[in-house]
Amino acid sequence: MEWVILLRMRPIADDGIATTGPVPVSPSMPTPFYSPGIGSDCTKQPTHWQLRSKRLELPSCGSTRKRPLVMGIVNVTPDSFSDGGRYADIQAAVAHGLSLVAEGADILDIGGESTRPFSAALAFDEEWSRVSSVVRQLVEQSGVPVSIDTSKAIVAARAVELGVEIINDVTGLTGDADMLRVALDSGAGVCAMHMQGTPQTMQVAPAYGDVVSEVYAYLAERRDQMIASGIEHEKICLDPGIGFGKTHAHNHELMTHASRFLDLGVPILIGHSRKGYIGKIIELTGGRKATQGDLDGGTVGVACSLAAQGIQIVRVHAVGLVTSALELFCTHDRR
């Protein structure tokens, strides 16, 4: 619970400096504890996410499931921002994915291209060579839905042929002209994320007039475009893109007002795990550089804050810590 309080009491200004004193509370600002979809009818929130061949139950006011789904991250890369290189070997990646399932992961998200700030774009053949064997083995062995984290339509199409259930695209299905067609033809579940710019440019000078409203409008447009293209509403998931073309202040605003995105009427996924803004808050409030243990602890705290806001899916590295915390938090949640 400490991290919920920190996020409410220590906002970060546009210059990255934490302000002091309590936050003035207005009717539009979320409070630490309330029902999912504040400002909207929770009975209208989705109860399931339909994938290619599986259907995932979501936490909702009409469901027996209370904690958010946990998507475990499997980075088969040498250069991802947090764990680059640790699982670049095929068998290491497979073993890691299976360990995440044992720790409680509901979904595995496999990616072969780093999208950290200023990362270089990767050729298709290199990306596919990294992930293909890992995808095949985890589809066969994990027992949970597998997601492919890619913005390349050909990678997504081949992964679905191997049994992948979800296409998770950081470009919101706009980076490859063929991605909408692949998503439609494959019948996969789709997660479309917001990103201002590209990984090569997104952190140069991100700017918004109202970050929450602008990201919301973008995601609403992507939802409507996907539906107009023939993708079923129940297959769509949306992600506000924490850390993708946002300052620490922007990330803080999006996390504080995460529940607003529930009004989009589809599952909301948030990938906050070990992100820089968590380290920034630790530095500003604790006066020290954040360790990985600190980042994982902060990730746990934020996950509980998101659960309190009704967010349905969190994407994380430290699955065991997060699932244990969410189980306990949701058991004792007063909603």
C-alpha positions in Angstrom: 0.0 0.0 0.0 3.0 2.4 0.5 3.3 2.8 -3.3 -0.3 3.7 -3.8 0.2 6.5 -1.2 3.4 7.7 -2.8 1.8 8.0 -6.2 -1.0 10.0 -4.8 1.1 12.3 -2.5 4.2 12.9 -4.6 3.3 14.0 -8.2 6.1 14.7 -10.7 6.0 18.1 -12.4 6.9 18.5 -16.1 10.5 19.3 -15.2 10.8 15.9 -13.5 10.9 17.3 -9.9 8.6 15.9 -7.3 6.3 18.5 -5.7 5.7 18.4 -1.9 2.5 18.3 0.1 -0.7 16.5 -0.6 -2.4 16.6 -4.0 -5.6 18.7 -4.1 -8.4 16.3 -4.7 -11.0 17.1 -7.4 -14.0 15.0 -8.5 -12.1 14.1 -11.7 -9.1 12.6 -9.8 -9.2 8.9 -8.8 -8.9 8.0 -5.2 -6.9 5.0 -4.0 -10.0 2.8 -3.5 -13.1 2.7 -5.7 -15.0 0.4 -8.0 -13.8 -0.4 -11.5 -14.7 2.2 -14.1 -15.4 5.1 -11.8 -17.6 7.5 -13.7 -19.1 4.6 -15.7 -21.3 1.6 -15.2 -19.1 -1.3 -14.2 -21.7 -3.8 -15.5 -20.7 -2.5 -19.0 -17.1 -3.5 -18.5 -15.9 -6.6 -20.5 -16.0 -9.9 -18.7 -13.9 -11.8 -21.1 -11.1 -11.3 -23.7 -11.7 -13.5 -26.7 -8.5 -14.8 -28.3 -7.9 -16.9 -31.4 -9.0 -20.2 -29.8 -9.2 -19.4 -26.0 -11.3 -17.1 -23.9 -9.8 -15.3 -20.9 -12.0 -14.3 -17.9 -11.4 -10.8 -16.8 -11.8 -9.3 -13.3 -15.2 -7.5 -13.3 -18.0 -6.6 -10.9 -19.9 -9.6 -12.3 -17.0 -12.1 -12.1 -15.6 -14.4 -9.5 -12.2 -13.4 -10.7 -10.8 -10.5 -8.7 -7.2 -10.0 -9.5 -6.0 -8.7 -12.8 -4.5 -11.1 -15.3 -0.7 -11.1 -15.3 1.2 -11.2 -18.6 4.7 -12.5 -18.1 7.5 -11.0 -20.2 9.8 -13.2 -22.2 12.4 -11.0 -23.9 14.5 -13.1 -26.4 16.8 -10.1 -27.0 20.3 -9.1 -26.3 19.4 -5.4 -25.6 16.0 -5.0 -23.9 16.1 -2.2 -21.2 15.7 -4.5 -18.2 16.8 -8.1 -18.9 18.5 -7.9 -22.3 20.7 -10.8 -22.9 19.6 -13.0 -20.0 17.2 -15.1 -22.1 18.7 -14.6 -25.6 19.5 -18.4 -25.7 16.5 -20.4 -26.8 16.5 -22.9 -24.0 17.0 -20.2 -21.4 14.1 -18.3 -22.8 11.9 -21.4 -22.8 12.9 -22.3 -19.2 12.2 -18.7 -18.2 8.7 -18.7 -19.8 7.8 -22.0 -18.0 9.1 -20.6 -14.7 6.8 -17.5 -15.1 3.8 -19.9 -15.7 4.8 -21.7 -12.5 4.8 -18.4 -10.7 1.3 -17.6 -11.9 1.5 -16.0 -15.3 -1.9 -16.1 -17.1 -0.3 -15.1 -20.5 3.3 -15.2 -21.9 4.4 -12.4 -24.1 7.4 -13.2 -26.3 9.4 -10.6 -28.1 12.5 -10.6 -30.2 13.0 -6.9 -30.9 13.8 -4.4 -28.2 11.7 -1.3 -28.2 13.6 0.6 -25.5 14.3 4.3 -26.2 16.7 4.8 -29.1 16.9 1.1 -30.0 17.6 0.2 -33.6 15.0 -1.4 -35.8 15.5 -5.1 -36.5 15.2 -7.0 -39.7 12.4 -9.5 -40.0 14.7 -12.5 -40.5 16.7 -11.7 -37.3 13.6 -11.1 -35.2 12.0 -14.4 -36.4 15.1 -16.4 -35.9 15.2 -15.2 -32.2 11.6 -16.0 -31.4 10.4 -18.9 -33.6 11.7 -21.8 -31.6 10.8 -20.2 -28.3 7.2 -19.5 -29.5 6.8 -23.1 -30.7 8.1 -24.7 -27.5 6.1 -22.4 -25.2 2.9 -22.9 -27.2 3.4 -26.6 -26.8 4.5 -26.7 -23.2 3.2 -23.7 -21.2 -0.5 -24.4 -21.0 -1.3 -20.7 -21.1 -2.1 -18.4 -24.1 1.1 -17.1 -25.8 1.3 -13.6 -27.2 3.8 -12.3 -29.8 5.2 -8.9 -29.2 5.9 -7.6 -32.7 5.0 -4.7 -35.1 5.8 -6.8 -38.2 2.9 -8.5 -39.9 5.0 -11.4 -41.2 6.3 -12.2 -37.7 2.8 -12.1 -36.3 1.4 -14.3 -39.1 4.1 -17.0 -38.7 3.7 -16.9 -34.9 -0.1 -17.4 -35.2 0.6 -20.4 -37.5 2.6 -21.9 -34.6 -0.4 -21.4 -32.2 0.0 -17.9 -30.8 -3.2 -16.5 -29.4 -2.5 -12.7 -29.2 -0.8 -10.1 -31.4 0.7 -7.4 -29.1 1.8 -4.4 -31.3 3.5 -1.3 -29.8 2.6 0.6 -32.9 -1.2 0.1 -32.5 -1.3 -1.9 -35.7 -0.1 1.1 -37.7 3.6 0.3 -38.2 3.0 -2.3 -40.9 0.3 -1.9 -43.5 -0.5 -5.6 -43.5 -1.0 -6.0 -39.7 -4.7 -5.3 -39.7 -5.2 -7.9 -42.3 -3.1 -10.5 -40.5 -5.0 -9.7 -37.2 -8.4 -10.1 -39.0 -7.5 -13.2 -41.0 -5.9 -15.0 -38.1 -8.6 -14.3 -35.6 -6.1 -13.6 -32.9 -6.7 -11.4 -29.9 -5.1 -8.0 -30.5 -3.5 -5.5 -28.1 -2.9 -2.1 -29.6 -0.6 0.3 -27.8 -0.2 4.1 -27.9 3.3 5.4 -28.7 4.2 9.0 -29.7 6.9 8.6 -32.4 9.0 5.5 -32.8 11.4 3.8 -30.4 14.2 5.8 -32.1 12.5 9.2 -31.6 9.9 8.7 -28.8 12.0 10.1 -25.9 13.6 13.0 -27.7 10.9 15.6 -26.7 7.5 14.0 -26.0 4.8 16.7 -25.7 1.1 16.8 -25.0 -1.5 19.3 -24.2 -3.5 16.8 -22.0 -1.8 13.4 -22.1 -4.7 11.4 -20.7 -7.2 12.9 -23.1 -4.9 12.6 -26.1 -3.9 9.0 -25.4 -7.6 8.2 -24.8 -8.6 9.7 -28.1 -5.9 7.8 -29.9 -6.9 4.5 -28.4 -10.6 5.1 -29.1 -9.7 5.8 -32.8 -7.6 2.6 -33.0 -10.5 0.6 -31.4 -13.0 2.0 -33.9 -10.6 1.5 -36.9 -10.0 -2.1 -35.9 -13.8 -2.7 -35.6 -14.4 -1.0 -39.0 -11.8 -3.3 -40.5 -13.7 -6.4 -39.3 -11.9 -7.3 -36.0 -14.4 -8.3 -33.4 -14.9 -5.9 -30.5 -14.4 -8.8 -28.0 -10.9 -9.5 -29.4 -9.5 -6.0 -28.8 -7.3 -4.9 -25.9 -5.8 -1.5 -25.5 -2.6 -0.2 -23.8 -1.8 3.5 -23.0 1.9 2.8 -23.5 3.7 3.8 -20.3 7.2 5.0 -21.2 6.6 5.1 -24.9 6.9 8.7 -25.9 6.1 10.1 -22.4 8.0 12.0 -19.8 8.0 10.9 -16.2 5.2 13.5 -15.6 3.2 12.1 -18.4 3.5 8.5 -17.1 2.5 9.7 -13.7 -0.7 11.3 -15.1 -1.6 8.2 -17.1 -1.1 5.9 -14.1 -3.0 8.2 -11.7 -6.0 8.4 -14.2 -5.7 4.8 -15.5 -9.3 4.0 -14.7 -10.5 6.6 -17.3 -9.4 4.1 -20.0 -11.9 1.6 -18.8 -14.6 3.7 -20.5 -13.2 2.5 -23.8 -15.2 -0.7 -23.2 -12.4 -3.2 -23.9 -9.7 -4.8 -21.7 -7.0 -2.4 -20.6 -3.4 -3.7 -20.4 -0.7 -1.6 -18.7 3.0 -2.4 -19.0 4.6 -0.4 -16.2 7.2 -3.1 -15.1 10.6 -1.7 -14.0 9.9 1.5 -16.0 12.1 4.6 -15.5 9.4 6.6 -13.8 9.3 4.1 -11.0 13.0 4.5 -10.5 12.5 8.3 -10.6 10.0 8.3 -7.8 12.3 6.1 -5.7 15.1 8.5 -6.3 13.0 11.5 -5.5 11.4 10.1 -2.4 14.2 7.9 -1.1 17.2 9.9 -2.1 19.0 7.0 -3.7 19.4 5.3 -7.0 16.9 2.5 -7.5 18.1 -1.1 -7.6 16.3 -3.9 -9.5 14.8 -5.0 -6.2 13.5 -1.5 -5.7 12.1 -1.4 -9.3 10.3 -4.8 -8.7 8.9 -3.6 -5.4 7.7 -0.4 -7.1 6.2 -2.5 -9.9 4.3 -4.5 -7.3 3.0 -1.4 -5.6 1.8 0.1 -8.9 0.1 -3.2 -9.9 -1.9 -3.0 -6.7 -2.8 0.6 -7.4 -3.9 -0.5 -10.9 -6.0 -3.3 -9.5 -7.7 -0.8 -7.2 -8.6 1.2 -10.3 -10.1 -1.8 -12.1 -7.3 -2.4 -14.7 -7.8 -5.9 -16.1 -4.2 -6.9 -17.3 -0.7 -6.0 -16.1 2.4 -6.9 -18.1 5.4 -7.6 -15.8 8.8 -9.2 -15.4 8.6 -10.4 -11.8 5.5 -12.5 -12.1 5.8 -14.3 -8.8 6.0 -11.1 -6.7 3.2 -9.4 -8.6 0.8 -12.3 -8.6 1.3 -13.0 -4.8 0.8 -9.3 -4.0 -2.3 -9.1 -6.2 -3.9 -12.2 -4.7 -3.5 -10.7 -1.2 -4.5 -7.2 -2.2 -7.6 -8.4 -4.0 -8.5 -10.7 -1.1 -8.5 -7.7 1.3 -9.8 -5.0 -1.1 -12.8 -3.3 0.4 -14.7 -2.8 -2.9 
